[in-house]
């Protein structure tokens, strides 16, 4: 078992607890997204359709708009989603190739 990181101040215990709860929710949502990516990999008509540059840009634009609406830094949102998209594409290729 890994020891907990030291607390720099008393308030950090509550903040960390809230972050941990949010991380659990984020993981559940990402698992749901993954299931949809896998479904897409099963139904796409050809391997060439897995990577869709227009869709990538559409998703990034939607995420940036949503980030702005929720005061989420674009410097956090955009790279996180670009990595999520790239990882999802790799998974989708794998699912497509297994059918």
VOGU-3710 file (C-alpha; in Angstrom, 3 decimals, decimal comma):
1> xxxxxxxxxx> 0,000/0,000/0,000  1,320/3,422/-0,957  1,610/5,953/1,842  -0,434/9,132/1,475  1,371/12,247/0,367  2,099/14,669/3,204  -0,346/17,502/3,782  1,155/20,985/3,408  -1,702/22,522/5,431  -4,782/21,291/7,338
11> xxxxxxxxxx> -7,248/22,407/4,640  -5,659/20,060/2,100  -7,254/16,942/3,609  -10,745/18,093/2,636  -9,619/19,421/-0,754  -7,858/16,141/-1,566  -10,889/14,142/-0,473  -13,107/16,145/-2,832  -10,612/15,706/-5,676  -10,519/11,949/-5,043
21> xxxxxxxxxx> -14,326/11,780/-5,254  -14,344/13,747/-8,491  -11,628/11,497/-9,933  -13,842/8,467/-9,249  -16,708/10,134/-11,114  -14,421/11,063/-14,000  -13,210/7,450/-14,276  -16,808/6,207/-14,463  -17,622/8,730/-17,195  -14,458/7,825/-19,116
31> xxxxxxxxxx> -15,392/4,146/-18,910  -18,779/4,997/-20,429  -17,039/6,995/-23,184  -14,708/4,059/-23,806  -17,667/1,723/-24,313  -18,998/4,094/-26,976  -15,590/4,255/-28,679  -15,532/0,449/-28,721  -19,032/0,412/-30,233  -17,862/2,816/-32,934
41> xxxxxxxxxx> -14,931/0,528/-33,715  -17,362/-2,341/-34,220  -19,614/-0,528/-36,680  -17,341/1,668/-38,801  -17,335/0,498/-42,396  -13,566/0,644/-42,964  -10,339/1,099/-41,033  -9,742/4,378/-42,876  -12,821/5,853/-41,199  -11,481/5,320/-37,677
51> xxxxxxxxxx> -9,394/8,513/-37,726  -11,694/11,370/-38,726  -9,887/14,720/-38,676  -13,099/16,705/-39,112  -14,661/14,925/-36,128  -11,532/15,468/-34,046  -11,725/19,208/-34,681  -15,466/19,196/-34,006  -14,914/17,524/-30,614  -12,100/19,944/-29,726
61> xxxxxxxxxx> -14,283/22,923/-30,650  -17,165/21,575/-28,541  -14,860/20,951/-25,589  -13,320/24,424/-25,808  -16,775/26,018/-25,878  -17,884/23,931/-22,905  -14,656/24,705/-21,053  -15,181/28,419/-21,567  -18,792/28,147/-20,376  -17,597/26,423/-17,199
71> xxxxxxxxxx> -14,461/28,479/-16,493  -12,172/25,535/-17,231  -8,785/26,627/-18,486  -8,348/25,893/-22,193  -4,724/25,089/-21,304  -6,100/22,140/-19,312  -9,101/21,146/-21,440  -7,576/21,077/-24,909  -4,492/18,926/-24,227  -6,490/16,553/-22,023
81> xxxxxxxxxx> -9,056/16,008/-24,777  -6,439/15,741/-27,517  -4,771/12,946/-25,530  -8,148/11,344/-24,821  -9,005/11,440/-28,523  -5,655/9,959/-29,584  -5,925/7,166/-27,005  -9,508/6,516/-28,091  -8,463/6,290/-31,734  -5,821/3,699/-30,850
91> xxxxxxxxx> -8,439/1,683/-28,962  -10,874/2,001/-31,828  -8,251/0,710/-34,301  -7,699/-2,255/-31,985  -11,423/-3,000/-31,779  -11,813/-2,616/-35,535  -8,900/-4,968/-36,214  -10,309/-7,661/-33,891  -13,622/-8,020/-35,715
//
